Amino acid sequence: MCMPYNKFMCAGWSKSVGRCYGGSEGGIRRIWANGQLKLKWKNYLNERNVKYVAFPKDLSIRWNSSYKLVRVLIRYKEHIPAFLKEYDNYILNPAHIDTCEKICNVLIFFNNATESFSHVYKPTSNEFMRELVNLADAFNEFENADYVSHFCGFMKEKFLKYYAHIPHIYGIAFILDPRYRLGNLEQCYKFYYQSFYGDFPMYEDNPIDPQSEYNEVSSLFYSLFNEFRAQYDNAPPPPTQTSSSKGKSLFKSSFGNLMKKTKTTHTTEQSTINEIALYTNYEVEFVENEEFDVLKWWKSKERMFPILARMAKQVLSMPVSTVAVEQEFSSAGNVLTKSRTCLSAESLETLICYHDWLKARRRTQELSITPSQDFMDESTEGGSTYAGDSD
């Protein structure tokens, strides 16, 4: 699912920042390629009491690797043009950096979604709908802004090629997050389609009915529940007690505002009370809590919701993104650079394994790939600071 998202973002990045970014990237590459110049850059910052942060590697297959590189460039916008001019006779136009900064202030919404989709240590499928709502709101807000209107429309068109219809599995995953559930899903569909299409949603001359989309996902959810119930027919019946789960603060986003307007006030007749009805009426306040562990919540409630807990275990285990897998396939290229082509296969395998074990120990496997030069420095010296370590 993240592959089409990455494709339209790569196209949007090229359209928005491409020309300004080209000259800036050239200056950064000069620092990368020249070890002496890189050392001078570190000393230059140290003399001015400015913390050194390595430029992350720019990977053409991941749009936000370019975004993160530009964010580090913006961090040093007061220093890098003067440094390149003094030490390398390279002219970097500060106006290009200012333009990149304005555009990046918009693209931060898309970067946040990318990172949310790319978690390794927690489920992501239940957050997919939330991020789509926030992106729809971002398109709505910035489509007519002067400095980004030239690419926002282009990105919106590309976005809707893939997400005009939301895959139903993410609606089911959304329902299985106790903070959201069925009632909130209906509101999400309405907000999402109205943000893009207005009160009469239509894509490529085909009408889109948010209510029908919701009804179809709801029907699939009940069908899936019945399949699990048939498979685990001997599961213990759920107890009747209820309780509440509260967090710390409300979501500060368009999605959060939408959820605050939605009350879980479903009523059921005594004859239709079952596990889903109990779950639907279970009192859980919608909160923003980054530490919320949805699988841990289901584990603690599996006696109350035995069938739904099994469903959640299966559905929420599916990742939105394949970044973690793709990262392993591209790691070798980040270690075996042109300057290290003499590495044997055994040495390369050792470095790849060591790198992965090191990140696993630090629980940083979901971060961007460490730049190859800095990774090699850390392997031998243990003293590098990465862009992911600070703002």
N, C-alpha and C positions, 0 to 999 in steps of 0.2 A: 504493500500500500504506500510505503514511503517513496518508492521509485518514481511514480508519476508526480508526486508532490515535489520531489527533488528536480524533476525535469522541467516543470513549469517555473520553479524558482530559479533554476539556472538561466532560463530564457529571460525571466524578469530582471535578474541581476545584470545580465549582459546588456539589456535594453536600458536600464536605469543608471548603472554606475560605470558601465564599460569604458567609455572614453576617458572619464576622469581617473578611473582606476588604473588604466594602462600605464600612464606615466608614473604613478605612485608605486605600482608593483615593480617597475624597472629600477627605481631607487632602492627598494627593499632587496631585490635580487642581487644588487651590487654588494650589499652588506653581507648577504648570505654566502655569496660565492667567494668572497675575499676574506680569508681568516684574519689577516692583519687589520683590514678595515672594520671587521666585526669587533676585534679587540679594542680598536680606537673608539668605536661607538659605545662600548661598555664603559670605557674610561671617561668618555665625554659626558655621559650621564652621571657617572660617579662624582665627577668634579662639580657638578651642579646639584648634587644631593637628590637626584632623580632615580627612583627605583628602576632597575633593568628588568624588562619582561621580554622574553624571546618572541619573535614573530612566528605565529603558527604556520605550518606548511599549507600552501594553497593547493588543494586537490580539485581538479576540474570536474570530478564526478560528484562533488558535494558543494552546493552553492554556499552553505554557511561557513565553509572553511575560508572562502574569500571574504565573507562578511566579518568573521572574527579577526582576520588579518587586518582589514581596514579599521576595525575598532581599536586595535593596538596602534595602528598608524595615527589615528585621531588622538590617541593618548599622548603621542609625542609630536603633535602638530606644531608646537612652539619650538621644537628642537631639530627635528630631522631635516627640514629644508636647509637650515643654516649649516648643519653638519655635512650634508652631502656637497654643498657648494664649497665649503672650506677644505674638505679632505679628499673629495673625489671630482671636483669641478663638474658636478651634476646639478642641473637646475630642476627643482621640483616646485611646481606652481602651487603656492598655498591656497589659491582659490579653488583648485581641484579638491583639496582636502576638505575645505569648507562645504563644497557641494556634496561630497561623499558623506559628510557628517549629517547633513539635512536628510538625505535619503535613508541613511542607516537608522535615523530616529523613527522612521516609518517601518523599516524592515525588521526592527526589533520584535514586532508582533509575530512575524513569520519565523524568526529565529527561535522565539519562545515555543512556538508550536513544534518546530523541528526537534528541539531538545526534549519536549514533552513526549513526542513519538518515539524517541530514541533511548529511553531508559532501559537499563539492563537489569537493575535490581528490584524493580517493582512492575506490576501490570500496567499496560498502556492502553489496551483496547477500551477500557471504561472511560478514558479521558478524551477519546477521539471526538465525540460529539461536542464536548465542551470547547475544544480548540477550534472546531469548525464554526461554532457560533461566534467565538471571539474574532476569527478571521473574517467572517461575513460582516461583522460590525466594523472592523478595520477598513475593509474595502469601501463600505458605506461612508466612513468618515473622511478618507483621504482621496477618494476618486476624483474630487473636484479641487483639491489643493493645488495651488499654482506650481509648486516645485516638483510635484510627483504625478500630476495628472497625465503626463506624457507616457508613463509606463504603467500606471495603475489599471487603466482600461485594458491594456494589453495583457497584464497578468490575470485580471479577472476573467477574460475570455479563455485563457489557457486553463485557469483553475476550474472553470465550469465544464470544460471538456471531460474532466475526470470526476468531478464531484457534483455534477448536476443532480445525480441520484446517489444518495448515501448508501453504501452496502449495509444490508440489514443486520449483519452480525454485530456491527458496532452499536446499533440500537439495542440489541439484546444485552450486550456487555454494559451499556449505559444503565439499563433497567436493573442489572445485577449489582450496581453500585448503590448501597443503601442510602447514600446522600441524595440520589437523584430519583430513580424508580419511574414508574409508568407515567404519572401525571406530569412530571417535569419533561419527559421525552416529548410529549405532545406539544408543549410550549416551545421546545427547541426546534421542532420541525417548522412550526408556524413562523418563528422569528427568523430562522435560516432562509427559508424560501421567500419570505416577504422582504428581507434585506436585499436580496438579489433581484427579485422580480416584481416587487410591489404587491398589491392586493390580489392580483390575478396572475399567479405564477405560470410561466410558459417558457419552455426551452426548445428551440428549433421547431417552432410551430406546434409543439406538443404541450398541452396543458399539464401542469403538475399540481396535484391536490395534496397539500400537506396532511390533511386528515386521512386520506387514503394511504399515504405512506406510513403514517402512524398506525392505522388499523392493521396493515399488513404485517408490520413488525410485531405488534401486539399478538396477532394471531399466531405468528411463528413462535413467539415466546411461549404461549400456552401449549402449542403442539410439541415443542421441545421438552417442556415440563412433563407432559403426558408420557413421552418416550422414556424419560428418566424414571418416572414413577413406575412404569411397567417393568423397567429393568431392575429397580430396587424396591420391589413391592413389599418386601419385608422390613423396610426401614421403620424405626420406632415413630409413633405418632408425635407431633409437636406438642409441647406443653402450652398452656393457655396464658401464662404470665407474659406481661409486656414491660418494657423499660425504655429509657431514652438514652441516646448517645449524643453528647454535646462536645463541640470543639471550642476553638479560641476566638476566631474572627471570621467575619463574612468575607466571601470572595470580593475583591476589589476589581471587578471587570464587568463587561456587559453581560456575560454569562451569569455572574453573581447577582446582578440587578434583576435579571430575568427570573432566577431561582427564588429571590426574595418575594416576588410577586405570586409565586406558585405555592399553594397550600395543598398538602396531602390530606384531602378531606373525602376520601372514597368511603361510601357506606355499602355494607353488604347485608343481605338477609341471612337469617340464622341458617337456612337450608343450604346456602352456598358457601358457608365459611369453610375454608381449607387453608392449605399452607400459603398459597399466593395471597389470599385475602388477609391473612395474618401479617404477612410481610408488607403488603401494601399499606396497612394501617399501623404498622409498627412505627413508633415515634422516634424519628431521627432528624435532628435539626441540620439544615444545610449549612455547612461551614467550610471555610478555607483552612485546611490544616495539612501542610505539606508532609507531615509525618503520618498521616492517616494510612494505615495498612489495610487495604480492602480484603486481602486474603486472610489476614489475622482476624479481622472482624468476622468473616464467614466461619473460620475455624472455631471461634468462641461461641457461635450461634448454631452450630451444626445439629445440636439436639433439638433446637427449636424449629429449624428449617432443614431437615435432613436431605430432602430432594434438591431444594434450591442450592444448598451448600455444595452438593456434588456438581450441579450445573455450573456454579460459579467457578469451581476448581478447574473445570474443563474449558469454559469459554474465556475466562480471564487469563488463562495461560498462553493464549495466542497473542504474539506481539504485533503491534501495528507496523513496526519498522524491522527491516532486515539489516540494519546498520551494523550490528554486532558481528554478523556473519561476514558481511562484505568487508569489514575492517580487517578480519583475519586474512582474507585473500589479498588485500592491498598492503599488508604490513611489510612483506618482503621487499617491495619496491621502495619503501621508505628507509630500509636499512642498507640494501644493496644499491648504493648510488654509483654514479660514474667513477667517483674517486675511490670506490672500494670494490671494484669488479674482480679483484683477485681473491676475494673471500671464498673459501671452500664451502661446499654444500653443508658440511658438518658445522662449520662456524656460523653460517647463516641460520641454520636450524637452532643452534644454541642461543643466538641472539634473539630470535623470534620467541622462543620458549621463555627465555629469561625476562624479556620485555612483558610478556603476558602474565607471567607469575608475579612480577613486580607490581603490575597494575592490579592484579587480583588481590594481592596482600593489602594494597592501599584502597581497594574498592574504587578504583578510578577507571574501570574498563569501559564505562559509558562515555568518558571524555573523548575529545578528538585525539587523533593519532599524534603522538609526540613528534616534533620535527626530528628528522634522522640525525642531524649533527648534534643536537642537544641530547638526544637519547644516548648516543655514543659517548658524549661527554659524561653523562650521568653514570653510564656503565663502568667507566674507568675512574671518575673523580668523585661522583656522588654529590654534585653541587650545582644543579641548574634550576632556574625558576621558569615555569611555563606560563603561557598566557592564561591557561585555565585556572591558575592559582590565585588570581586577583582580578579585580575589575579593570 
